[in-house]
């Protein structure tokens, strides 16, 4: 599997299918997430994905853009989900929302070793309060 396919599967298996065994396999054990979520291992990342699935259900991920060069994979991702659990102090609304995020990954020896990305928190908050 090439780097783009690995990252694409990270999104579908992690967010859509909650296939956490795949996530443990595709991320290096010492995976480092430079986003505010701040995972410091593949197990931390699974914990974050489990939390997300308890907050945003029926998640669908669309890869709007994905490109790869020299072990780096850049993405523009559209998330669509139903707000089913508390998020940033906002109780579950049952609303279906959609937002984009930019996320970048470093891949080495067939594993994701680092990532950088941010969800648009203010936009998500606005969508949940509309």
Secondary structure, DSSP 8 states (H G I E B T S, - for coil): --HHHHHHHHHIIIIIS--HHHHHHHEEEEEEE-STT---SHHHHHHHHHHHHHHEEEEEEEEEEEEEETTEEEEEEEEEEEE-S-BTTB-----EEEEEEEEEEEEETTEEEEEEEE--HHHHHHHHH-
